[in-house]
Amino acid sequence: MSNRSISGDAVAGNAAPSSEARKPFGTEDWWAVAIGLLAIVVAYALFASGSSIKWLAVAPAKWSGIGQLAGDLGKHASGYVALFITFAAVFSVAIAALGLHVGRFLAGFLVIFVVSTIIFAAGAWVEASAYNLEPPLIALALGLFVSNLFTLPAWLAPALRVEFYIKVGIVLLGATLPLTLIVWQDRSRSDRQPSCRSSPSS
């Protein structure tokens, strides 16, 4: 696991790493693991209690007209706001612990969140599949276009933690299979219990 720290961006390249950056939670790797595991624990705890995080799982529905898209976004506006607040709060804890300016991060993260929503909305267009316009491809093309033709404002830089976001995603993706198997086994066990109880009487 890499010891590269997010806070290293604020330090000159020739400077020796500080003792703070060498601490486990002074690196983006450890915070990615911590955030991913926290999300998994919260999700499973809610599932075990009969609830879920479905109210946070918002994404643009398939649309064929701007009016249809606007209606869907308006209908789930509260979900998008809740999703932004959740992401912003969790990431801000990591940003603060790494010694970065939280206010500047939040300003840039709002832009990142809005742009990401627009990209997912573009990918939900009914004609997008005909052109293979998946959200990752749209994001890649947009990133290449912007980075080669424009100079991004300095205030946006604190939120452009691409590796950090990817690492959190990898942790969540890596936990998807074992967590799904655990849930599936629990459901299978509960489904078999009534039949096991009824077998002696038969």
N, C-alpha and C positions, 0 to 999 in steps of 0.2 A: 504493500500500500504506500502510495506516495506521501511524502511529508510536505508537499507544496501547499503553502498557505495562501488564502485569499488576501490576507493583509500584506502579503509580499509585494503586491502591486504598488503599495505606498512606500516601499523601501527601495533604495538605490540598488542596482544590480550587483554592485561590488560589496555591498554591506554584508556583514556576517549575520546569519539568522539569529534573532533574539531568542532568549530562553522561553519567552511566552509563545513564540511561534512553534517551538519544539514540543509543547504540551499537546496531548491528544486532541483536545477540543480547541486548539489553536490552528488546526488545519481544516480545509474544506472537506477532505476525505472523511474525517471522523464526524463532522457535522452532517454530511450526506447520509452516512450510516445511521446516525441518531435520528434524523428527521424521517428517514424511511422506516425505521423500526417503530418510531412513535406512531406513524400513520397506520402501520399494520396492527399494532397493539390496540389502538383506539377503534379501528374498524372491526377487529375480532371481538373486542369487548362489547361494542354496540350490537354486533350480530348475536352474541351469546345471550344478551339481555332482550332479544326480540326486536331490536331496532336496527338501523343501518345508517350509512352515510350517503344514501341515495339522493338526498336533498342537495348534496354537493356535486353530484355527478351530472352536471349540466353541459350540454353541447348543442350546437345548432342542428335543427332537424333538416331533412331534405326539403329543398325549396326550388321553385321554378320562376318565381317573380319576386321583385324587391318588396312588394307589399306583404307577401307571405313570410318572407324572412324577417321583416320588421315586426310583424305580429308575433312571430315565435320568440324573437329576442325580448320583446316587451312582456310577453307572458311569463318568461323565466328570468326577468330582470333581477328579482330578489335572489335567485340562485346564483347568478353571476356575481352579484355584490358580495354574497356570503362566501363564495369561492375565492374572490380577490382578498377579502379580509382574512380568511384562513391562511392562504398562502403568504400574504404580506406579514401577518403576525408571526408565523413560524420562521420564515426566512429572516425577519428582522431580528429575532433572538440570536440567530447564528451570526448575522452581520454585526450586531452589537458586541457579541462575545469575541469576534475577530478584530475588534477595534476600529471598525469602519463607521462612517457617518450614516446613521439610519435614515435621517430625513432625506438626504440625497438619494439613497437607495430607493426609498418609497416613491419619490417623484419619478424616477426612471422606471421602476417596476410597474407603475400604473400604465405607462406607455407600452411597455412590453406586453402586459396583460391585454390591453385593448387591441394591439396589433395581432396578438396570438388569436384572439377571438375572431377578428376579421379573417384571418387565414383559415381557421376552422370553418367559418361560414362560407368562404369561397370553396372549400373542399366539399361542402354539403350541397352545392349546386347540383341539380339533377343531371346536367350535361357535363359535369366535371369528370365523371368516370369515362366518358367517351374520349376525353383528351388525356386521361391518366393524371388528372390534376389532384393528386393526393396532398393533404396538408403539409407533410414533410417536404415534398418536392416544391410546393409553392413557397414555403419558408426558405428553402435553399436558394431558389431563384431570386427571391426578394432580397435575401442577404447579400448575394453576389452583386446584384444590381445597385443596392444602396452603398455597399462598402467600396465599390469601384467608381461611383459617380458623385458621391456626396461625402462630406466630412461631418461625422456625427458630433453633436454638441457635447461638451465635456460633462455637463450635468447628467447625461444619460449613461456615462461609463460605469458608475457604481452598480447599476442594475444589469449590466451585460456580463453576467457570470455564467457563461454558456456551459463550461465544464462542470460547474457546481450543480446546475439544473440537470445535466445529463447523468451525473453520478447519483443524484437522488432518484432519478428515473430508473437507473440500472438496479439500485437496491430494491425498489418496489417491483420491478419486473422479475428480478431473481427470486423474490419471495412469493410471486403469484402462484407458481406451480405447487410448492409444498403447502401453502395456505389453502389452495383449492382442494388439494387431496385431503387435508385435515377436515375441512368442512364436509366434503363428500363422504368421508368415512363416518363422521358423526351422524349424517343424515341416513346413511345405510344402516348403521347400528340401531338408530331409533325406529327405522322402518321394520327391522327384523324382530324387535322386541315383542310386539303383539302376537306374532305368529309363534314365537317360542313359548309364550305363556299359554296359548290355546292348544298346543300340541299334546300335552299330557291328558287333557280332558277328552280329546278325540280318540 
